[in-house]
């Protein structure tokens, strides 16, 4: 299925309850698990796509948070991607401090990574709008938030592994 056809056939975010996963290995950079594209989850392999389609785990939750974020951006995939691109471009200035800063400091990704391990986040919230809070932060504040959270995760991993 070509890109334009996927875009034209996509339902509005509010009309999408679950996102189907398909394998399109050339679409994803190495190091990324999946990509949400107009209501479809793109993965590297057919096996990964089947895993996304069979069960709801933290990776699927991350991608579903993007669906809810698209609902919060005028219920439009196009508005979501335009905003995502804008935030990515703005945050890319921090590439010397943080490789892949455009992605990691993107308000949409900060919310999705922050709640991906909370499987009930979307059920409790019924929306995903925390990204708006991150969007109001300066890049320096987002960078500080990101590095502080990464340090906390690293410390908790070290504690678990030492026990």
VOKOL-200477 format. One line per 8 residues: their letters; for each residue x, y, z of N, C-alpha, C. Coordinates in nm, 3 decimals. Atoms other than C-alpha are relative to their C-alpha. Layout:
N
A	X/Y/Z/X/Y/Z/X/Y/Z; ...
This chain:
163
XXXXXXXX	0.085/-0.117/0.000/0.000/0.000/0.000/0.090/0.124/0.000; -0.089/-0.116/0.004/0.156/0.331/-0.095/-0.040/0.105/0.104; 0.015/-0.100/-0.106/0.190/0.629/0.137/-0.125/0.084/-0.020; 0.114/-0.087/0.026/-0.069/0.851/-0.029/-0.132/-0.073/0.022; 0.120/0.080/-0.020/-0.328/0.574/-0.029/-0.029/-0.021/0.148; 0.019/0.016/-0.145/-0.271/0.511/0.342/-0.052/0.129/0.062; 0.044/-0.128/-0.054/-0.315/0.880/0.414/-0.146/0.028/-0.036; 0.136/-0.028/0.045/-0.633/0.911/0.208/-0.103/-0.094/0.062
XXXXXXXX	0.093/0.099/-0.055/-0.791/0.595/0.351/-0.011/0.005/0.152; -0.001/0.000/-0.146/-0.717/0.679/0.712/-0.127/0.065/0.056; 0.116/-0.056/-0.070/-1.008/0.740/0.946/0.049/0.110/0.094; -0.034/-0.102/-0.098/-1.017/1.042/1.173/0.043/-0.071/0.129; -0.045/0.063/-0.125/-0.840/0.969/1.503/-0.115/-0.040/0.092; 0.113/0.031/-0.090/-1.173/0.980/1.692/-0.079/-0.122/-0.048; 0.071/0.118/0.054/-1.309/0.704/1.466/0.087/-0.125/0.002; -0.093/0.112/-0.009/-1.011/0.479/1.533/0.006/-0.049/0.144
XXXXXXXX	-0.003/0.056/-0.135/-1.040/0.249/1.834/0.130/-0.074/0.027; -0.123/0.077/-0.015/-0.738/0.027/1.775/0.078/0.018/-0.131; -0.082/-0.016/0.119/-0.448/0.058/1.535/0.059/-0.134/-0.040; -0.056/0.123/0.054/-0.350/-0.234/1.316/0.148/0.023/-0.032; -0.143/-0.010/0.030/0.021/-0.303/1.275/0.031/-0.076/-0.128; -0.047/0.065/0.122/0.188/-0.387/0.945/0.152/0.017/-0.008; -0.146/-0.005/0.015/0.550/-0.452/0.849/0.037/0.082/-0.124; -0.057/-0.084/0.107/0.726/-0.186/0.638/0.143/0.034/0.043
XXXXXXXX	-0.135/-0.018/-0.057/1.097/-0.230/0.725/0.075/0.123/-0.051; -0.074/-0.115/0.055/1.222/0.051/0.498/-0.049/0.133/0.056; 0.057/-0.123/-0.051/1.002/0.306/0.672/0.059/0.042/0.134; -0.044/-0.028/-0.136/1.169/0.284/1.013/0.151/-0.005/0.011; -0.143/-0.002/-0.029/1.519/0.382/1.116/0.033/-0.107/0.102; -0.045/0.095/-0.102/1.716/0.125/1.311/0.002/0.070/0.135; 0.004/-0.057/-0.133/1.680/0.180/1.684/-0.140/0.037/0.044; 0.140/-0.029/-0.032/1.307/0.250/1.668/-0.079/-0.129/-0.009
XXXXXXXX	0.080/0.121/-0.005/1.052/-0.016/1.755/-0.117/0.006/-0.098; 0.121/-0.012/0.081/0.748/0.118/1.569/-0.022/0.148/-0.033; 0.033/-0.135/0.047/0.597/0.422/1.401/-0.150/0.005/-0.023; 0.143/-0.020/0.027/0.240/0.551/1.402/-0.012/0.084/-0.126; 0.017/-0.073/0.126/0.138/0.655/1.052/-0.147/-0.002/-0.039; 0.140/-0.017/0.036/-0.216/0.783/0.997/-0.087/-0.117/0.047; 0.085/0.102/-0.059/-0.373/0.527/1.229/0.046/-0.142/-0.021; -0.059/0.132/0.019/-0.148/0.234/1.137/0.134/-0.003/0.070
XXXXXXXX	-0.130/0.016/-0.065/0.146/0.103/1.337/0.092/-0.071/-0.100; -0.098/0.056/0.093/0.448/0.037/1.114/0.111/-0.063/0.083; -0.107/0.071/-0.071/0.703/-0.221/1.233/0.105/-0.049/-0.100; -0.108/0.052/0.083/1.026/-0.374/1.103/-0.034/-0.134/-0.065; 0.023/0.137/0.049/0.904/-0.734/1.065/-0.146/-0.039/0.017; 0.135/0.054/-0.011/0.585/-0.930/1.020/-0.024/-0.055/0.140; 0.014/0.054/-0.136/0.650/-1.101/1.355/-0.030/0.112/0.100; 0.026/-0.113/-0.090/0.663/-0.763/1.531/-0.142/0.053/-0.021
XXXXXXXX	0.135/-0.046/0.030/0.342/-0.656/1.355/-0.104/-0.093/0.063; 0.092/0.097/-0.060/0.169/-0.976/1.466/-0.005/0.015/0.152; -0.004/-0.021/-0.144/0.284/-0.913/1.822/-0.084/0.121/0.040; 0.081/-0.119/-0.027/0.131/-0.563/1.816/-0.148/-0.031/-0.016; 0.140/0.030/0.027/-0.192/-0.704/1.674/-0.060/-0.100/0.099; 0.048/0.103/-0.093/-0.215/-0.990/1.929/-0.020/0.050/0.142; 0.009/-0.038/-0.141/-0.154/-0.818/2.259/0.027/0.150/0.020; -0.017/-0.141/-0.036/-0.156/-0.481/2.430/0.108/0.008/0.106
XXXXXXXX	-0.109/-0.014/-0.096/0.180/-0.413/2.593/0.046/0.146/0.000; -0.044/-0.139/-0.015/0.382/-0.102/2.673/0.036/0.065/-0.133; -0.031/-0.059/0.131/0.498/-0.054/2.311/-0.127/0.041/-0.074; 0.129/-0.034/0.064/0.142/-0.065/2.180/-0.061/0.119/0.073; 0.052/-0.112/-0.077/0.042/0.170/2.462/0.064/0.131/-0.045; -0.071/-0.119/0.048/0.308/0.418/2.345/-0.063/0.050/-0.131; 0.059/-0.040/0.129/0.164/0.417/1.992/-0.145/0.043/0.016; 0.139/-0.040/-0.023/-0.195/0.438/2.121/-0.008/0.139/0.063
XXXXXXXX	-0.004/-0.136/-0.055/-0.100/0.749/2.319/0.008/0.100/-0.115; -0.006/-0.089/0.117/-0.010/0.906/1.982/-0.137/0.013/-0.067; 0.135/-0.007/0.055/-0.360/0.819/1.858/-0.083/0.102/0.080; 0.076/-0.092/-0.084/-0.513/1.004/2.153/0.052/0.143/-0.012; -0.056/-0.134/0.022/-0.276/1.296/2.097/-0.054/0.059/-0.130; 0.054/-0.047/0.128/-0.397/1.318/1.738/-0.146/0.045/0.017; 0.138/-0.043/-0.029/-0.753/1.338/1.871/0.001/0.139/0.062; -0.008/-0.129/-0.069/-0.642/1.634/2.083/0.051/0.112/-0.091
XXXXXXXX	-0.045/-0.102/0.095/-0.499/1.814/1.777/-0.105/0.013/-0.110; 0.112/-0.025/0.091/-0.832/1.900/1.616/-0.049/-0.128/-0.069; 0.043/0.129/0.053/-0.903/1.529/1.561/0.049/-0.018/-0.145; -0.057/0.002/0.135/-0.671/1.541/1.261/0.142/-0.056/0.001; -0.136/0.053/0.014/-0.371/1.330/1.167/0.090/0.106/-0.061; -0.081/-0.102/0.066/-0.250/1.615/0.946/0.047/0.105/0.100; -0.040/-0.098/-0.103/-0.254/1.868/1.233/0.101/-0.061/0.096; -0.093/0.068/-0.090/-0.082/1.614/1.456/0.139/-0.004/-0.061
XXXXXXXX	-0.132/0.011/0.062/0.200/1.557/1.207/0.064/0.135/-0.026; -0.057/-0.134/0.017/0.242/1.928/1.131/0.058/0.052/0.132; -0.051/-0.041/-0.131/0.275/2.003/1.503/0.121/-0.084/0.041; -0.111/0.089/-0.033/0.499/1.700/1.553/0.126/0.046/-0.072; -0.113/-0.047/0.079/0.726/1.823/1.273/0.055/0.132/0.051; -0.042/-0.130/-0.053/0.734/2.175/1.415/0.080/-0.018/0.129; -0.070/0.024/-0.126/0.830/2.052/1.762/0.133/-0.071/-0.024; -0.123/0.072/0.033/1.089/1.819/1.609/0.106/0.098/-0.051
XXXXXXXX	-0.095/-0.099/0.054/1.249/2.105/1.414/0.053/0.091/0.111; -0.043/-0.090/-0.109/1.256/2.334/1.719/0.096/-0.070/0.094; -0.084/0.073/-0.096/1.407/2.069/1.947/0.131/-0.048/-0.061; -0.122/0.047/0.066/1.666/1.967/1.689/0.120/0.089/0.028; -0.111/-0.091/-0.036/1.873/2.268/1.799/0.087/-0.059/0.110; -0.072/0.058/-0.112/1.978/2.061/2.100/0.079/-0.125/-0.038; -0.065/0.124/0.044/2.142/1.790/1.888/0.142/-0.017/0.054; -0.137/0.012/-0.055/2.489/1.871/2.028/-0.002/-0.050/0.145
XXXXXXXX	0.013/0.044/-0.139/2.371/1.814/2.384/-0.060/-0.140/0.009; 0.076/0.124/-0.007/2.147/1.519/2.306/-0.022/-0.054/-0.142; 0.026/0.058/0.133/2.167/1.299/1.997/-0.149/-0.033/-0.013; 0.142/0.026/0.028/1.822/1.270/1.841/-0.092/0.089/0.086; 0.077/-0.091/-0.084/1.698/1.571/2.042/-0.136/0.035/-0.060; 0.128/-0.032/0.064/1.426/1.648/1.787/-0.109/-0.099/0.036; 0.093/0.106/-0.038/1.264/1.319/1.876/-0.020/-0.006/0.151; 0.008/0.023/-0.144/1.345/1.287/2.245/-0.058/0.118/0.078
XXXXXXXX	0.053/-0.118/-0.069/1.248/1.645/2.340/-0.133/0.046/-0.060; 0.129/-0.030/0.061/0.931/1.643/2.129/-0.108/-0.018/0.107; 0.103/0.013/-0.102/0.632/1.711/2.359/-0.086/-0.125/-0.014; 0.081/0.122/0.021/0.436/1.423/2.202/0.074/-0.123/0.052; -0.079/0.116/-0.045/0.719/1.178/2.274/0.022/0.004/0.150; -0.017/-0.009/-0.145/0.773/1.309/2.627/-0.120/-0.060/0.072; 0.119/0.059/-0.062/0.414/1.222/2.713/-0.007/-0.150/-0.027; 0.012/0.142/0.033/0.418/0.888/2.529/0.102/-0.084/0.076
XXXXXXXX	-0.101/0.075/-0.075/0.745/0.774/2.688/-0.028/0.005/0.150; 0.027/-0.015/-0.142/0.638/0.908/3.027/-0.108/-0.093/0.052; 0.114/0.081/-0.044/0.324/0.693/3.035/-0.012/-0.135/-0.070; 0.014/0.124/0.077/0.396/0.398/2.808/-0.006/-0.125/0.088; 0.002/0.116/-0.089/0.448/0.160/3.102/-0.124/-0.003/0.090; 0.126/-0.007/-0.075/0.117/0.270/3.260/-0.112/-0.041/-0.097; 0.096/0.054/0.097/-0.118/0.046/3.060/-0.140/0.060/0.017; 0.134/-0.054/-0.027/-0.424/0.209/3.222/-0.007/0.152/-0.017
XXXXXXXX	-0.005/-0.147/0.014/-0.318/0.569/3.146/-0.115/0.052/-0.087; 0.104/-0.050/0.090/-0.556/0.615/2.853/-0.140/-0.030/0.050; 0.131/0.032/-0.058/-0.844/0.443/3.032/-0.036/0.101/0.109; 0.025/-0.097/-0.108/-0.808/0.679/3.330/-0.021/0.140/-0.055; 0.001/-0.138/0.049/-0.746/0.997/3.133/-0.107/0.024/-0.107; 0.091/-0.011/0.114/-0.971/0.932/2.830/0.050/0.101/-0.104; -0.062/-0.092/0.095/-0.740/1.176/2.652/0.150/0.003/0.028; -0.144/-0.014/-0.019/-0.372/1.250/2.607/0.037/0.143/-0.036
XXXXXXXX	-0.026/-0.142/0.024/-0.307/1.620/2.648/0.117/0.054/0.083; -0.116/-0.044/-0.078/-0.003/1.629/2.875/0.106/0.064/-0.090; -0.095/-0.057/0.094/0.200/1.712/2.563/-0.013/0.153/-0.007; 0.020/-0.146/0.003/0.046/2.063/2.578/0.081/0.068/0.110; -0.083/-0.051/-0.110/0.219/2.116/2.912/0.147/0.003/-0.042; -0.139/0.005/0.045/0.553/2.006/2.764/0.026/0.103/-0.111; -0.016/-0.096/0.109/0.496/2.228/2.459/0.018/0.143/0.053; -0.013/-0.133/-0.059/0.472/2.531/2.689/0.135/0.020/0.068
XXXXXXXX	-0.133/-0.009/-0.061/0.810/2.450/2.845/0.102/0.050/-0.102; -0.110/-0.035/0.089/1.124/2.600/2.703/0.078/-0.128/-0.033; -0.083/0.117/0.034/1.367/2.362/2.535/0.093/-0.036/0.114; -0.088/0.027/-0.115/1.601/2.399/2.832/-0.075/-0.076/0.109; 0.080/0.070/-0.102/1.320/2.290/3.067/-0.030/-0.143/-0.044; 0.026/0.136/0.051/1.232/1.993/2.845/0.126/-0.085/0.009; -0.127/0.072/-0.008/1.599/1.895/2.831/0.027/-0.042/0.145; -0.020/0.030/-0.141/1.626/1.913/3.210/-0.096/-0.110/0.046
XXXXXXXX	0.100/0.102/-0.034/1.305/1.712/3.250/0.042/-0.136/-0.055; -0.040/0.126/0.065/1.427/1.447/3.005/0.122/-0.061/0.070; -0.122/0.055/-0.060/1.774/1.411/3.158/-0.025/-0.044/0.144; 0.032/0.038/-0.138/1.634/1.402/3.514/-0.074/-0.135/0.001; 0.075/0.127/0.007/1.388/1.125/3.419/0.088/-0.115/-0.044; -0.090/0.106/0.044/1.659/0.928/3.240/0.092/-0.042/0.114; -0.084/0.032/-0.116/1.882/0.950/3.549/-0.077/-0.083/0.102; 0.082/0.075/-0.095/1.597/0.828/3.771/-0.021/-0.144/-0.049
XXXXXXXX	0.020/0.134/0.054/1.529/0.533/3.539/0.129/-0.082/0.010; -0.130/0.069/-0.009/1.900/0.446/3.529/0.028/-0.043/0.143; -0.023/0.032/-0.141/1.924/0.460/3.908/-0.090/-0.113/0.046; 0.091/0.108/-0.042/1.616/0.239/3.955/0.040/-0.133/-0.064; -0.051/0.123/0.064/1.757/-0.015/3.704/0.120/-0.054/0.077; -0.119/0.040/-0.075/2.086/-0.019/3.897/-0.038/-0.060/0.135; 0.045/0.054/-0.127/1.901/-0.074/4.225/-0.057/-0.140/-0.016; 0.062/0.130/0.023/1.701/-0.365/4.085/0.107/-0.103/-0.034
XXX	-0.103/0.096/0.040/2.007/-0.528/3.928/0.097/-0.033/0.113; -0.092/0.026/-0.111/2.213/-0.495/4.248/-0.063/-0.085/0.111; 0.068/0.077/-0.105/1.951/-0.673/4.462/-0.006/-0.147/-0.030
